[in-house]
Amino acid sequence: MENSFYDSADRFFAQECTPAQLRQIEKGHDPEPLWETLLTAGFADALLPESAGGAGLTLAEVWPIMFCMGRHALPLPYAHTMLARAWLNHHDKTLPQGPLTFAPFQVSVTSAGLTTHAVNFGLVSDWVLAQQGKQVWLLPSAEATVTPSGGHGTLDADLHWSASVADRCLLGKWDSPQFESLMSLSAAVLIAGAADRVFEMTLAHANQREQFGKPIGRFQALQQQISEVAELVFGARMATEMACRSNDWQPTPMLSALAKSQTSQAVARVTAVAHAVHGAIGVTQEYDLQLFTRRLNEWARAGGGHAYWAQQLGQEVLSSKQITLDFIRSELFLEGK
């Protein structure tokens, strides 16, 4: 990929977000030093207009940066924060300091308070933008009861706030879902980047590991599986790049849905082949592959999986009463709009 943003972002994240740091944060170490380091790159406000102190970039221009965040499995919601801050600025809301994440699904409100389930990066976020029905909240994690909601090394969490905190943090009411597309796009681009890294590691291992006097990558059975992963990884990358073809910070909802469906579907096969090629070493704590494959499986579920978004796309096609080709042209590529 020849892109100045990609090259600089990939070098920066490789230097500042090492596998050792990922392991430390997964063990519960304070992520604040890493977050402060990441902020020095200036990406957090890349989607904000210059009048608001941002870089005034479009979603299409920052796509390579978000892609690189996935390539290095950033253990912080940097991509989410970029989009969240753009949303807040667009609606003339105060921009809080610290990492932000989204909770567009599994939000419940009762007399006991507000609860969000399986919030992506919930363990390492300072703020959560949540929506239930028409109500939208900006909630501080410091005032929540936080419980990990995933498996080993998870960064997802369930969070609960008291009713008084929820009342105080209500931003307002919106008639349509505000964060579903932003959450799904964030996760999709991270998946595409991490899958690219996993493929890179798998190909390198296949060319280095020898069996019967030659690299295992020369065996036809492995070549077939690796070529299949190459197709899936390229498809994931193209789907997310298409979804980010926007002249401002906002993605096209149906393209975000397509990207999330495509990338989530690819995860199971990509991770299975990667571990098969690596053999027993791939699942060990000491080897870096599992840092990426575990996160891939976490992101595949975040913000709706393959089946959910495929269903949403299908329902939109049926509701439009257009033939599929016309729907693709008008709703995905916005021809004539």
Buried (B, 14 or more C-beta within 10 A) or exposed (E): EEBEBBEBBBEBBEEBBBBEBBBBBBEEEEBEEBBEBBBEBEBBBBBBBEEBEBBBBBBBBBBBBBBBBBBBBBBBBBBBBBBBBBBBBBEEBEBBEBBBBBBBBBBEBEEEBBBBBBBBBBBBBBBBBBBBEEBBBBBBBEBBEBEBBBEEBBBBBBBBBBEEBBEEBEBEEBEEBBBBBBBBBBBBBBBBBBBBBBBEBBBEBBEEBEEEEEBBBEBEEBEEBBEEBBEBBBBBBEBBBBBBBBEBBBBBBBBBBBBBBBBBBBBBBBBEBBBEBBEEEBEEEEBBBBBBBBBBBBBBBBBBBBEBBBEBBEEBBEEEEBEEEEBBBBBBBEEEE
